[in-house]
Amino acid sequence: MSLSGKFFKSKIKKKPSTQNLQSDVEIEKEKEKQNTSNQKLQPSLEENLKQLKQELGESSDIVYRTIQLTGKREILVSVIYIDGLGDSRSIQQFILESLSQRCEQKLQQSPEDDEFKIIKDFSITIGEIKTTQKMEDVAKAVLSGDSVVLVDRYSEGIITGTRGWEDRGVTEPTSETIVRGPKDGFSETLRMNTSLIRRRVKDGKLRIESKNVGSITKTDLAIVYIEGIVDPKVVEEVHSRIDKIEIDAILESGYIEELIQDETYTPFPTIYSTERPDVIVAGILEGRVGIIVDGTPFALLVPAIFTQFFQASEDYYQRADFSSLIRILRFGSFLLTLLVPSSYIAVTTFHQEMLPTRLLISLAAAREGVPFPALVEVLIMEITFEILREAGVRLPKAVGSAISIVGALVIGEAAVQAGLVSSAMVIVVSFTAITSFVIPSYNFTLAVRMMRFVYIFLAATFGLYGIILGLIALVLHLCSLRSFGVPYMEAFGPFNFQDQKDSIFRFPMKNLLTRPKLIGNKNKSRQQQPDQYQQKK
């Protein structure tokens, strides 16, 4: 090798790679994070306030209120909170006024060593109090809406629960409307949402475990389950998946849903989302785990199965026969919205002999002036309707519904008059859209809308054979899915006769004696046998 070649090789070796630079930056960030988390409070109040201001910045909404108390010696006490996140009335009445009015006389009568204890136990009259020696805990508490009391000459802080920001309150759910049943829905406040669950489940086995996700937003979430009913392995798996999340921000429960789901390469949701407290309670009573995220009214429920997306909470508030009829209607609507456009293409293009003669002549007459094949005709109408549906969702409520309905009528009529599409195609697309609204879960409806286009292309290519092959592939795909270890097609694959009582049909309540076999396997009994009731009487 020549000298120039050796020199060039040595140059390449000395040049730092992008990976090394990235790893160095990550190491420095990790060191900074560890240094920040390891910072402890100092005995000097001035030094603690200085460190806290460096951590939080000189923001105008952060209040640093310092009070001078007179006992056997002068004591400086500082109260730190964020204006707008903390309950100003509680801070004023139970911290500031209490410190200035109740504390001084007690301090004068007590030894100097008991000053911190008197301030914590006697002066601050708020229910939720805890102490900390870490600056990280102090900063986190302030940013979460709590108030922190720091006392001069003591390297310990008092965190008081004074969260009290403005919220939307409890209102009726907008995405899951029902005729009969409770009208309250989750809001954007985590503690209000957990209280709605506590209100329904007055049992000591209800567990609500808190976590913090997001390195910047530090979003609070709660994991809700009933001990003794839930499978401990599912709870461990939920904790494990949430603990592995490393992201800057969690702004909605959809972030959590996408990051912890089992199968990412499927259009079908494997986690159930709802804004109804009674749905979450019904789920955890069956052995599921609820995940409630602060800042959003939509809670998550795992594990989720296929039939769950066709069930509504109102099914259990109505008679069993009527609920069963509605469920059959939903499953039928699922098949219709998935297959009606593709079946129309397959029959009119490849299998005309399957149609009665009069119907075939009528369809041929309707399509006489249409210049496009059935595939293009369906795509024009389906895409147009999807655009109108999305426009109706995004527009203000006052004009959204009017625009979507009027737009569909006007465009459909104009397209038929212009000869771009046939009248039969307008009927097919309209019927498909109506049947898609019958499915209670919006997330599942989105998956069906996506799959509908796949079947349209299969029908245009292979006819009914393509549709049948697509259905076989769909069933195989659904059977391969799992949600936190539970088969997605539970009750059907593997088949379980006992769970058929609450799948397509809904048997009367007295017959629903057990929980789902693969979900509530820790405690299978839901209620006592009827003969046991008679024996007790």
GULUM-953300 format. One record per residue (C-alpha): y negated, z negated, x negated. Coordinates in steps of 0.001 Angstrom, whole numbers, padded with zeros to 6 digits, always signed. Example, Ala and Ser with C-alpha at 12.3 -4.5 7.8 and 13.67 -1.06 7.14 Angstrom:
GULUM-953300
+004500-007800-012300
+001060-007140-013670
end
This chain:
GULUM-953300
+000000+000000+000000
-003457+000889-001287
-006164-001649-002016
-008270-000432+000907
-005277-000896+003233
-004751-004483+002028
-008452-005214+002460
-008421-003771+006007
-005322-005815+006886
-006909-009025+005630
-010009-008279+007699
-007929-007921+010824
-006182-011227+010133
-009451-013088+009722
-010961-011720+012933
-010516-014289+015756
-008746-012991+018843
-010051-013254+022406
-007120-015500+023293
-007997-017946+020511
-011638-018003+021628
-010607-018676+025223
-008223-021437+024147
-010957-023048+022028
-013354-023011+024985
-010693-024514+027242
-009974-027250+024663
-013682-028081+024402
-014009-028229+028205
-010978-030493+028407
-012441-032786+025751
-015758-032949+027609
-013929-033760+030850
-011940-036519+029141
-015077-037946+027550
-016832-037994+030927
-013869-039589+032681
-013492-042201+029934
-017131-043322+030119
-017389-046906+031259
-020300-048797+032737
-022462-050705+030303
-023904-054228+030742
-027384-052674+030670
-028605-051415+034058
-031126-049120+032385
-028390-047491+030306
-026144-047033+033353
-028931-045378+035352
-029708-043105+032426
-026070-041974+032164
-025853-041497+035917
-028981-039336+035980
-027545-037228+033179
-024347-036817+035213
-026008-036061+038569
-029270-034524+037422
-032774-035199+038658
-032119-034105+042221
-034707-034989+044845
-032153-036104+047441
-030575-038757+045180
-032260-042129+045772
-032364-044803+043043
-033677-048005+044672
-034081-050938+042283
-034590-054483+043656
-035559-057611+041718
-033770-060758+042892
-034831-064261+041936
-032214-066918+041365
-031860-069192+038396
-032957-066085+036519
-034332-062690+037489
-031679-060115+038327
-032223-056370+038671
-030027-054643+041242
-030053-050879+041804
-028755-049111+044929
-027909-045411+044496
-027149-043057+047379
-027804-039493+048563
-030281-039053+051369
-028547-037151+054176
-024963-038002+053176
-025245-041765+053532
-025887-043666+056760
-029512-044721+056192
-029334-047423+058878
-026311-049102+057276
-027850-048868+053817
-031125-050406+055004
-029628-053151+057183
-026419-054165+055404
-027364-053574+051762
-031115-053570+051084
-032207-056155+053685
-029103-058255+053118
-029717-058380+049379
-033377-059361+049730
-032934-061904+052560
-029537-063572+052058
-028958-063379+048337
-031805-065244+046632
-031167-068665+048220
-027460-068470+047424
-028185-067417+043828
-030441-070407+043268
-027687-072793+044381
-024857-071193+042359
-024132-070967+038630
-025111-067835+036713
-021494-066776+036210
-021058-066268+039971
-023992-063856+040412
-021913-060674+040692
-019406-062317+043046
-022197-063605+045321
-023801-060152+045511
-020460-058504+046285
-018886-061017+048668
-021854-062750+050294
-024795-060353+050346
-023290-056927+051073
-021972-057061+054634
-020256-053672+054831
-016558-053472+055661
-015415-051045+052939
-016146-052359+049434
-014456-051784+046098
-015435-052254+042467
-015109-049938+039487
-015878-049907+035789
-015833-046101+035370
-018929-043919+035476
-016807-041083+036881
-015932-043164+039959
-019572-044076+040488
-020722-040438+040359
-017897-039318+042637
-018690-042038+045181
-022377-041115+045299
-021602-037412+045721
-019136-038249+048518
-021788-040054+050578
-021039-043658+049584
-023590-046037+048113
-023223-047704+044736
-024730-051067+043766
-025217-051687+040024
-026215-055126+038736
-027956-055743+035415
-025910-057582+032748
-022619-056558+034437
-020455-053610+033427
-019044-053211+036920
-020271-051328+039974
-019830-051950+043702
-018934-048930+045841
-019777-049392+049517
-018549-047130+052333
-021746-045809+053910
-020818-042202+054697
-022714-041084+057768
-023923-037486+057709
-024726-035357+060744
-021724-033548+062180
-020828-031278+065090
-018891-033969+066895
-015768-033514+068989
-015924-030298+071015
-013445-028050+072792
-011450-025722+070500
-012690-022141+070622
-009649-020346+069198
-006951-022076+071305
-008150-022407+074870
-005826-023863+077498
-005989-024504+081238
-004250-027880+081290
-004287-030406+078460
-006707-032296+076200
-009980-030535+075468
-010892-032240+072200
-010646-030338+068936
-011024-031010+065243
-014490-030950+063669
-015662-030459+060079
-015489-034204+059267
-012247-035416+057710
-012369-039017+058939
-013174-037966+062478
-010155-035653+062435
-007817-038363+061145
-009149-040730+063816
-008191-038200+066516
-004626-038350+065188
-004647-042154+064945
-005839-042311+068519
-002698-040499+069660
-000167-042112+067300
-000508-045896+067469
+002367-046577+065110
+002402-048288+061742
+004665-045595+060284
+001919-042987+060455
+000871-042216+056892
-002448-040612+055900
-002658-039950+052158
-005883-038666+050596
-006282-036177+047781
-009150-034445+046021
-008986-030694+045234
-011498-028431+043493
-013049-029139+040102
-016581-028424+041382
-016517-029004+045138
-014078-031971+044908
-013007-031370+048488
-011206-034225+050227
-008016-033549+052137
-005487-035724+053937
-001709-035365+054114
-000435-036704+057437
+003164-037504+058368
+005312-040145+060064
+007558-042098+057733
+011118-042297+058957
+010923-038941+060742
+009743-036554+058027
+012042-035402+055251
+010793-037106+052020
+011582-033931+050053
+009077-031972+052146
+006375-034599+051499
+007113-034490+047769
+006940-030695+047803
+003576-030757+049600
+002183-033221+047056
+003593-031181+044172
+002092-027881+045346
-001322-029403+046054
-001364-031187+042673
-000741-027850+040921
-003883-026294+042404
-006511-025668+039725
-009539-024008+041271
-013295-024545+041269
-013832-024716+045013
-011975-025329+048277
-014296-024250+051097
-011764-023940+053929
-008147-024749+054677
-007350-021050+054179
-007711-021638+050411
-005018-024324+050546
-002839-022184+052818
-002850-019263+050401
-002302-021400+047312
+000683-023425+048566
+002544-020915+050745
+006108-019962+049856
+006040-016169+050058
+002879-014282+049152
+004305-010773+049686
+004611-010891+053452
+002137-010258+056256
+003644-013073+058330
+002107-016549+057987
+004473-019219+056662
+002004-022057+057346
+000761-022855+060834
-002986-023437+061337
-004601-025034+064378
-007755-026822+065452
-006020-028907+068123
-005134-032564+067356
-002331-032602+069942
-000607-029699+068129
-000727-031572+064804
+000599-034736+066465
+003418-032810+068156
+004274-031258+064786
+004440-034509+062828
+006508-036052+065635
+009065-033301+064996
+009138-034068+061263
+006457-031740+059946
+003583-032550+057579
-000064-032010+058519
-002752-031099+055990
-006346-031763+057059
-009163-030433+054866
-012690-031777+054908
-015320-029252+055971
-013194-027209+058383
-011815-027773+061895
-008591-025899+061094
-005679-028086+059990
-002375-026890+058511
+001169-027717+059569
+004278-027260+057382
+007024-026193+057494
+006392-023367+059966
+009012-021247+061703
+008941-017930+063575
+009181-019294+067130
+006374-021776+066499
+003789-018973+066560
+004806-018058+070131
+004441-021588+071449
+001274-023158+072836
+000549-026813+073457
+000176-026023+077158
+003891-025145+077300
+004684-028850+077302
+002055-029757+079911
+003389-027307+082515
+006739-027150+084332
+009684-026039+082207
+010478-022958+084317
+006919-021659+084179
+006662-022357+080421
+009919-020483+079818
+008641-017484+081756
+005417-017422+079718
+007345-017641+076451
+009577-014714+077431
+006394-012803+078244
+005005-013575+074773
+008131-012389+072969
+008157-009244+075097
+004471-008651+074322
+005254-009008+070615
+007795-006179+070816
+005512-004033+072962
+002433-004350+070746
+004598-003601+067713
+006553-000624+069054
+004723+001098+071940
+002520+003478+069845
+005369+004334+067463
+007785+004887+070363
+005278+007246+072010
+005027+009278+068802
+008803+009383+068300
+009606+010438+071861
+006869+013050+072259
+007451+014538+068793
+011217+014356+068177
+013051+013218+071298
+011518+014993+074281
+014947+015194+075911
+014799+011433+076539
+011923+011835+079018
+012330+012800+082668
+011295+016387+083323
+008313+015562+085529
+006980+012993+083032
+007460+015455+080174
+005542+018162+082051
+002762+015676+082866
+002428+014591+079231
+002483+018215+078032
-000266+019112+080491
-002369+016152+079358
-001990+017149+075699
-002554+020866+076321
-006068+020973+074923
-005632+018321+072188
-005817+019983+068734
-004174+017115+066816
-000551+016035+066526
+000499+012734+068083
+000242+010860+064746
-003415+011789+064191
-004138+011084+067846
-002699+007569+067599
-004480+006839+064306
-007845+007918+065727
-007512+005640+068734
-005972+002674+066894
-008558+002669+064107
-011373+003088+066634
-010106+000152+068660
-009696-002039+065543
-013315-001276+064619
-014497-002179+068108
-012452-005382+068106
-013878-006454+064739
-017398-005605+065880
-016905-007714+068998
-015829-010681+066865
-018763-010455+064417
-021532-009804+066917
-023272-012713+068713
-021358-014026+071726
-023997-012829+074193
-023484-009162+073279
-020126-009142+071455
-017841-008939+074468
-020118-006436+076236
-020252-004140+073209
-016477-004196+072695
-015624-003534+076352
-018341-000927+076991
-017671+000703+073613
-013952+001051+074352
-014569+002495+077827
-017291+004899+076730
-015539+006109+073577
-012161+006437+075317
-013626+008413+078213
-015718+010578+075902
-012738+011305+073637
-010638+012429+076611
-013452+014599+077990
-014000+016180+074578
-010307+016973+074247
-009824+014939+071057
-007145+012695+072568
-005059+012749+075700
-005434+010342+078602
-001885+009094+078028
-002830+008058+074499
-005761+006005+075819
-003348+004197+078148
-000886+003548+075299
-003530+002122+072935
-005155+000020+075662
-001809-001434+076725
-000961-002184+073094
-004261-004014+072611
-003807-006083+075768
-000295-007179+074812
-001524-008267+071363
-003843-010806+073008
-000889-012603+074625
+000362-014036+071291
-001223-017516+070891
-001518-017496+067072
-004343-015324+065725
-002818-015209+062220
+000459-013911+063594
-001397-011307+065653
-003005-009981+062464
+000454-009530+060923
+001660-007627+063995
-001407-005376+063882
-000638-004507+060261
+003049-003866+060905
+002195-001601+063850
+000784+001022+061467
+003968+000902+059371
+006061+001707+062444
+003652+004481+063437
+004280+006269+060129
+008035+005644+060319
+008136+007152+063813
+006063+010168+062742
+008453+010784+059831
+011936+009959+061150
+011507+009447+064887
+013518+006731+066610
+015783+006491+063564
+012772+005374+061525
+011878+002742+064123
+015437+001366+064139
+015551+001263+060327
+012190-000479+060355
+013436-003102+062811
+016510-003761+060662
+014287-004155+057584
+011946-006451+059547
+014792-008734+060660
+016177-008896+057114
+012715-009691+055765
+012110-012446+058331
+015515-013979+057600
+014717-014043+053882
+011501-016034+054337
+011288-019793+053925
+008591-022336+054600
+008872-025375+052343
+012629-024984+052147
+013169-024378+055877
+014421-020908+056978
+011680-018991+058770
+014087-017922+061534
+015369-021461+062118
+017394-021726+065349
+018341-018010+065098
+019363-017589+061486
+021229-019829+060855
+022027-020042+064557
+021787-023507+066083
+022685-023945+069730
+020872-027278+070082
+017513-025805+068999
+017766-023028+071606
+016492-025561+074133
+012980-025212+072689
+012739-021704+071231
+012595-018701+073587
+013168-021001+076566
+011715-024462+077117
+014216-026791+078741
+013036-029785+080817
+011852-032804+078862
+014918-034879+079753
+017087-032310+077926
+015016-032257+074721
+016900-035166+073174
+016784-034161+069499
+014273-032826+067020
+014722-029433+065306
+017845-029685+063159
+016449-028423+059849
+013019-030068+060222
+013520-033518+061722
+016839-034193+059985
+015780-037675+058865
+015627-039008+062420
+017190-036557+064861
+016879-038560+068074
+013731-037856+070083
+014615-039845+073196
+017495-041794+074712
+020269-040253+076739
+019827-040411+080533
+022964-042574+080931
+021442-045127+078538
+018478-045424+080891
+020845-046073+083776
+022734-048730+081814
+019471-050516+081041
+018558-050513+084725
end
